[in-house]
Amino acid sequence: MEELRLEKVTKKYGALVAVSDVSLAVRPSEYIFILGPNACGKSVLLRMIAGLEEPTSGEIFIKVYTDEKWLFIEIIDTGKGIHAEIQKNIFNVYFSTKRSGTGLGLATAKRIIENHKGVLELVMSEVDTGTNFRIKLPLYKSE
């Protein structure tokens, strides 16, 4: 198992510094919580950890674990969570709860993962607590 490690990670949008010089390490079996007020860079940091945004500087290392058949990647946030009544729709194309959302993000991610014989699933989500998604990809042995 590898650990999640960030070393001097910074993200800038022009002159705006969204995340500045963040370093942390999370060992296997540890959990962290990223807390702070609105617009302090929590979401930007999580998007960089998930690989959705590139840091302006610094490095991000992500823990990966396997069993005999699968590679597992879990993405956990401590955000607003997803209401139970909408959870059944989150992977539907064009479904979005965001005013400017296209509804393509999770649907596209799910399709790409399934095309690789994998699974994208919502493990759990609790309002005002957070959400946990799991990506499961098959391991192939070279011959």
QUISULRA-V497531 format. One record per helix or strand of 2 or more residues. SS is the DSSP state (H for helix, E for strand). FROM is the first residue (numbers start at 1). LEN is the number of residues. If there is no record, write none. Layout:
SS:FROM:LEN + SS:FROM:LEN
This chain:
E:4:10 + E:16:11 + H:42:8 + E:57:5 + E:65:2 + E:70:8 + H:84:4 + H:105:11 + E:119:8 + E:130:9
